[in-house]
Amino acid sequence: MTNETHDQPVREAPVADWVTIPDLYRDPFPIYDRLRAEGGVHWVPAVGRYLITSYAAVHETEFDQETFSANEEGSLQIRAMGHSMLRRDDPDHYPERKAWQPVLRPGVVKRTWTGVFERNARRFLDDMSEKGETADLIWDFAAPYAAENLREILGFHNASHEDLQRWSQTLIDATGNYADDPEVWERGARSFDEVDTALDEMLAWHRRHPDHSLISSLLAIPGEMMPIEKIRANVKMTIGGGLNEPRDALGVAAWALLDHPEQRRAVEADPSLWGTVFDETIRWIAPIGLYSRQTTRDVVLTGVRLPAHAKLGICILSANRDERVWPEADRFDIRREVKPHLAFSKGVHVCLGAWVARAEVADVGLPRLFERMRGLDLVPDRPAVIGGWVFRGMLALPARWDADAGSGSGADAATRVPGGAGSADDGTPAPRIAIVGSGPAGCFSAQALRRSFPAAEIDVVDALPTPFGLLRYGVAADHQGTKSVARQFERLFTADGVRFHGGVRLGGEVSLETLRASFDVVVLATGLRADASLGIPIDAAARVHGAGVMTRVLNGHPDETEVPELGREVVIVGHGNVALDVARLIVRAAEDFHGSDIDDEVRDRVAGRVRRVHLVGRSAPEGAKFDPVMVRELADIAGVEHVVHGADDLAAAGKDARADAVRLLRESSVRGDGEPRVRVDWWFGCAPVRVEAEALVVRDSAGDEHRIAADDVVSAIGFASDETVPVAAGEYPDGRVEPGLYVAGWLRRGPRGTIPDQRTDARTLARAVEEDIRAGVIGLGSSGWSPDTAVDFTGWRRIDLRERLGAAPGRERAKLRSREEMLAAARDEGLVPAPTASADEALTADVPVTILFGTESGGAELVAGELAAALGEDADVVVHDLADIRPRDLAPGRLHLVVCSTYGDGEVPTAARDFHRALVDGEAELTGIRYAVFGMGDRSYTRTYSRGSELVDEALARCGALRVGEYGRHDAGGETPATELACDWLRGVLEVAGRPLASPVA
């Protein structure tokens, strides 16, 4: 928070009078290391402003444009380029940003500009090849390539790429002229005038000859044209950042790979890593190293008092090297855990050209460079030179390559292994791989390893006769959308050649030693099942249950034979999603489980007597671990009264998604007719002290104790290792126990992370295996192993069929609750499952689909288009921008897929605000409308991640529309592409949407 806090003393900013501009230019990182170690907020006399150097402090400034204004008085950028959108705050900033967006959206980049980038890459690589041994990779490729791309995007047909390079360099030199060098100002002023002259000519030309360029796009905007001074300032801003950022990202990335040959080999072996190279490069050395802000009031930033009107230097170069976020942050490492860097800024000023830069560098520039210039290498006697601190990049990068470069691929022979045992016919590795555990971590690992090693022999073993682990026995029975991810895992076993062996216990039917001896690679993905201890005194007469046990009981796990019968008053300790799952399963009415796989008899025994549930958490609402969507799901259950304790001082509406969800609880009335069936009390800021025979005693934030009556206490505070875990959980964060033995899921991370996190971990695990095989530390050619008594995947499909045939009306299945029943079904040849779907079967929708996107920079539009393509040409699919429709346009006979981003710090995208406002105003009654939501946001905004989509969701629900399927999300700072997650989400939505619904099903 940008206010004085109780948990840290407030101090005046220390003075860093030892910092000099020449030292910053040569190498700012030792300076930044010291500044961060001393707190991260300093007054630096040499630059005449406060330097903000820690990740936390930089990130905080991006949340709050009302306090940390971009519209700085006496801005160097305004003097150098004019008053562009980068030096404006909303609402003045947004109209200029909106005018720039159409040409830079990802769909336009894909359709229009990527072909331009390919053509220009060939041209300048040809030129560099001809230059030979005197070539410099920056000035003979990266700079002219980036300049020519930008020239064509802008539409400066009267200028050359040399002009663009001169204009860009002199303008950004002036923007960073903190030394107030008059020659720098003079060169910048000449370019300022040259750009204006060229722009005036081109405005007239583009009126007669419109094309795809930015200048033409500006002239085509309906209504009054943007004032010419604003166009001029923003064009100069685009020339500055739009050239130097891709140029320097490309140059630094090439330098890093040439200096780290093992990482270069990994990328050449797996071209999907070029995007990872790009992100790690701009984290490691951000091309735009610093930008300015100014405080609008007295404020405390991470414990340091700043006066009103203080000028700040936001040091992205430093924040992206913060050791509290990235271990060994000074190292270039494409294998490091993905975390959201700040190179593209955040909030309302997030870089407009991010999609262009990514396509220009990661999709085209880097791959073509390394493919074309085989044997590309540094020149030992002509060292690379790097410099800068406001903008930082390569000043020289001499390079050499093989004489015959220019024909064929740059793939390195080191990515192959000799033919023979453990190799496919083409020489690529074909290891034998065993994966222990068939839950999400195990199955995602199998997927990733299959992609890396198409010819590998992969066997998945599980202690249970059934696959899918957590999906079957851990995910709540009424969240069928989440469970539906099992459908994509089925293809592993039916189409991708992965073998399933159920009923094989590690340490029972097979030992770890046997697996190690029989397979080249063993991956342990058994998960954690033990409930974490409350760690407080518990009376011997108290009835305490673990949430994991409760969830498995309600999911029909064969090992949970004792069914706890809860009393009238139940206390659930914890405010995470598992706690909310247990509460929801207890308080829902039986008729609300339509479409689930709940065991009604067991659930009635567990919850039939419950009339009051207490949810107790240590944190305030803003710090709670729950998903706000899960809170709203509980709030929407009919016949439930909600009472909130300890949440009197909530964050302002719209500033924190969790606080908004709790506010909804506090303000809601009982849904449905008559008296409530059950009451839910929410206790915030209360730490458990002891469990008595019939009560939980808690202590609130003021130190006062409260006794909450409880017939039963459910502990939902996480999971822990027990004697069944083969290795210590969390001890091997990179997934590598030793070459040949790896861990995945919670064994790797410890008991944290969601199902989507397992997908990301699986990719990094596959890379680790690839690296070990390339390094020769894993021997190939093991014989493999196959148990005689295991249940194979055909056996599982018979179990699945038996359960579905036995389902009660309105239920998905009736789970077999004992291993004996499962084994009998697996062997019953009279059970004949339907033929499996083909591996390349497209998504199919049984209902007409309307895809609605709300976007700021184009990401949601791109996902919407990919979803439409995934449904196929024969599907009844239409795609609309939320800016172009009204709520009354939604049709009851169609399924509406809402793909929506978040603007700034938790706002609906600007283009979707009219649609959202119409919903809030109750313009249309939407009963009978079904919709699903895929939210796009940035998880580093912990308070408002995906909040824009949530606001649209809440407004649709208030108008009577019914949400179906899981709430999908994509984290912009994550590794998994949005379209991949969206297609998986859509599979689950379509499975749920294909059923007749009696009530909301999540």
Residue, then its C-alpha position, 0 to 999 in steps of 0.5 A: m500500500t502507498n500509505e504508512t503501514h504498521d509492519q514497517p517504520v517510515r523513514e526519510a529517503p537515504v541519499a546516494d551521493w556516491v552514484t554517478i551518471p558515467d558509472l550508471y552508463r558503463d554498468p548500472f547493476p552493481i549500483y542497483d544491487r547496492l541500492r536494493a540492498e539498502g531499501g530500494v528508494h533513494w534520493v540520487p543527486a547526480v540525476g536529480r530524482y529519487l531512484i526506485t530500484s526494488y521490484a516491490a517498489v517499482h511494481e507498486t508505482e505501476f498500480d497507482q497512477e493517481t499517486f505516481s503520475a506519468n505527467e511529469e513536470g519538466s519531463l525530458q521526454i516531453r522536451a525531446m519528443g513532445h507530450s506523448m501518451l507515455r507522459r499522460d495519465d487516464p483519462d487523457h492518456y487513453p484516447e491516444r492509446k486507443a488510436w494507436q492500437p488497431v495497427l499493433r493488435p496481435g491479429v494484425v501483427k500475425r496477418t500483416w506484419t509478420g510477413v514484412f518481418e520475414r522479408n526484412a530478415r532475409r534482406f538484412l541477413d543477406d546483406m550481413s552475409e555479404k559483408g563477411e568477417t567485418a560484420d557487426l550483428i547489431w549494426d548490420f542486422a538488428a538495427p537496420y532490421a528493426a528500423e525497416n520494420l518500424r518504417e513500414i509499420l509507421g508508413f514513412h515511405n519518404a524515409s529510409h531505415e537509416d533515417l529511422q535509426r538516426w531519428s530514434q537514437t538521437l531522440i532517445d539520447a535526448t530523452g535520457n539526457y540527465a547530464d543536460d549535454p547541449e550537443v545531445w539536445e541539439r541532435g535531438a532537436r534536428s531529428f525532431d524537426e526532420v520527423d515533423t517535416a516527413l510526417d507532414e508529407m506522409l499525412a498528405w500522401h496517405r490521405r490519397h493512398p491509404d494502406h495498413s500503416l499507422i499513419s493511414s490508420l490515424l487518418a481513418i479514425p471516424g470523427e475529428m482527427m487527433p490534433i496534429e501536435k499529439i500525432r507528432a509527439n506520439v509518432k516520435m515516441t513510437i520511433g524511439g521505443g519502437l526501434n531501440e527495444p526490438r533492436d536491443a532485445l534481439g542483440v542482447a538475446a543473440w549475445a546471451l545465447l552465443d555466450h551460453p552455448e548449452q542454452r543455445r543448443a537447447v533452443e535450437a533443439d526446441p524452437s518453441l523456446w524462442g519466446t522464453v529466450f525473448d522474455e528472459t532476455i528483456r528480464w535480464i537486460a531490459p531495453i528500456g531501463l528507466y522511465s519517469r514518474q512524479t508523485t501527486r501527494d505526500v506518500v510512503l513507498t515501501g517504508v520511505r516517505l516521498p514528498a508531493h511533486a517528487k520526481l522519480g526514476i523507475c528503474i526497470l533494469s534494477a527491478n528485473r534483477d531483484e534477488r527476492v524475486w529471481p534467485e541468481a537474478d544476474r544470470f541469463d537462464i532460460r530454465r528459470e521459473v517464469k515470473p512476471h518481469l517488468a520490461f513491458s511495464k504494467g498497468v495502463h501504460v503497458c507497452l503497446g508494441a509488445w506484440v510487435a516486438r515479440a513477433e519481430v524478435a522471438d518469432v522471426g529475427l532470432p530464429r532466422l538469424f541462427e538458422r541462416m548463420r550456421g556456426l554463428d559465434l563471437v569474435p574473441d579478439r573483437p569483444a562485444v560492448i554493451g552500455g546504457w542505463v536509461f536505455r541499455g543495449m549492445l553497442a557492438l557485437p562482432a560476429r563470425w559464422d561458417a563460410d557456407a552459411g545461407s543454406g539450410s537449418g541451424a539445428d545443431a547435431a548436438t541435439r541428436v544422439p548416436g543411433g542404436a539403443g535408445s534412439a529413433d531411426d533418425g537418431t533422435p533420443a528415444p528414452r524409456i520413461a516411467i512416470v509414477g502417478s497419473g494425476p495432473a502432474g503425471c499426465f502433464s509430464a507425460q504430455a511434455l515428454r511425449r512432445s520432446f521425445p516422440a519415439a520414447e516408450i512412456d509408462v505411467v503407473d498408479a497405485l489406484p486401478t483408475p487414472f487421473g488422481l486429483l481430478r477424480y478424487g480431489v477436485a470437488a464433485d460439482h466442479q465437472g468443468t475442472k474434472s473435464v481436463a481428464r478428456q485431454f489426458e485420455r488422448l495420451f493413452t488412446a492416441d499418443g502411445v503412453r501406457f497406463h498401469g493401474g493398481v501398481r503401488l510404489g514400494g508395493e508391487v514395484s520398488l523405486e530401485t526396480l523402476r530405476a534399473s528398468f527405465d532411463v528416466v523415472v519421474l515421481a508425481t505421486g503428490l501429497r495427500a496428508d492434511a497439514s496439522l493445525g499445530i495447536p492443542i486439541d482436546a481428545a474428545a474433539r472431532v477433527h477431520g482433514a479437508g483432504v479426507m473430507t474431499r476424498v470421502l465425498n469423491g468416493h475414494p476407495d481408501e476412505t471407508e470411514v464416513p464422518e457424520l458432521g453435527r449441526e455446527v461445523v468449523i472449517v479452518g482455512h480460507g483457501n479454495v479447498a476450504l471453500d470447496v468443503a463448505r460448498l459441498i456441505v451447504r448445497a441442496a441436493e437438487d443443486f448437484h445436477g450434472s455432478d458425480i457426487d455420491d448422494e448417500v455419502r454426502d447426506r451422511v456427511a452433511g445432512r445434519v449441518r445447519r451452521v458452518h464457520l469459515v475461519g481464516r487468519s488474514a484480512p479479506e485482502g490477504a485471503k487465499f481464496d479465488p473471489v469467484m469461489v466466494r461468489e459461487l457460495a454467495d449464489i447458493a439458494g437458502v444460505e445466509h452469510v454473516v461476516h466478522g472482522a471485515d469492517d475496513l475493506a478496500a475501496a470498491g473495485k480496488d481488490a477482487r477479494a474485498d469486493a467478493v466479501r463485500l458481496l457476502r456482507e451486502s447479500s440477502v438470502r437467495g430463495d424463498g423462506e428462512p435460510r436452510v443453513r448459515v455460513d459465518w465468515w471469520f477474518g483475522c482470527a488465528p486458531v488457539r485451541v480445539e476444545a471438545e465442542a468449540l474452536v477458540v480463536r484470537d482476533s487481530a486485537g488479541d481478544e479470544h472468541r469461542i466458536a461452538a463446533d460439533d466438528v472441526v475441519s482443517a483446511i490449511g494445506f497438505a504435508s508429506d507422510e510415510t508414503v511420499p518417496v522423496a522430501a517434497g520441495e527439496y528439488p525445486d528444479g525437478r531434478v533429484e539426480p540425472g535420470l530421477y525427477v519429481a513433478g507437481w507437489l513433490r517438486r514445489g511443495p504443497r502449493g500450486t494449481i492444476p495449470d501450474q503443473r502444465t508449466d512445470a511439466r515443460t521445464l521438467a521435459r527440458a531438464v530431461e533433454e539437457d541431461i540426455r544431451a549432456g550424456v549423463i543419462g544412459l539410454g537403452s534400458s529394457g523397460w518393465s511391465p507388470d502382469t496384474a496391472v489394470d491397463f487403459t482398456g480396463w479403466r475404460r470398462i470401469d468408467l463405463r460401469e460407473r456411467l451406466g450406474a449413474a442416478p438421474g442427474r448424475e455423471r456416474a456412480k463411482l465404484r467405492s472399492r478396489e475389488e469392484m474396480l478390478a472386477a469391472a476392469r476384467d469384465e469383457g462384457l463391458v464394451p466402451a465406445p470407440t475412442a476419438s481420433a487424435d486430431e479430432a477438433l473441438t465440437a459444439d452441440v450448440p451454436v456459439t457466440i464468442l465475445f471478446g473485450t480487449e485492450s491491446g488485442g490479446a483477447e481478440l486473438v484468443a477469440g479468433e483461435l477458439a473460433a478456428a478450433l471449433g472448425e469451419d462447419a461450426d455455427v460460430v460468430v465472433h463479436d467485439l463487446a464494443d459492438i453489441r448490447p446485452r439485448d443482442l445475446a440470444p437464448g439459443r446460443l452459448h456465449l463465450v466471454v473472453c475478456s482482459t483486464y485494463g489497468d488495475g482491475e478495470v473492464p477493458t475500455a472498449a467493453r465498458d458500454f456493454h458492462r454499464a448496460l448490464v449494470d443498469g439492467e438494460a436487459e433481462l437475460t434469464g435463459i442466456r448461458y455463458a462461460v468466461f475466460g479471463m485474461g490478466d496478470r497474476s502479479y496484480t494479486r488484488t485485481y488479477s482478471r478482475g475485468s472479466e469478473l466484473v462482466d461475469e458478475a453483471l451478467a449474473r445479476c441480469g439473470a444469465l447462467r454461467v456454465g463450466e469452469y472460470g478460465r484464466h490466463d496469466a500474462g506473466g506465465e509460460t503457457p500460451a493463452t490460446e492453449l489454456a483457452c482451448d483446454w478451458l473450452r473443452g470443459v465448457l462444451e462438455v458441461a454445456g452439452r448437458p441439460l442444466a437444472s441450476p448453475v454448475a461450476 
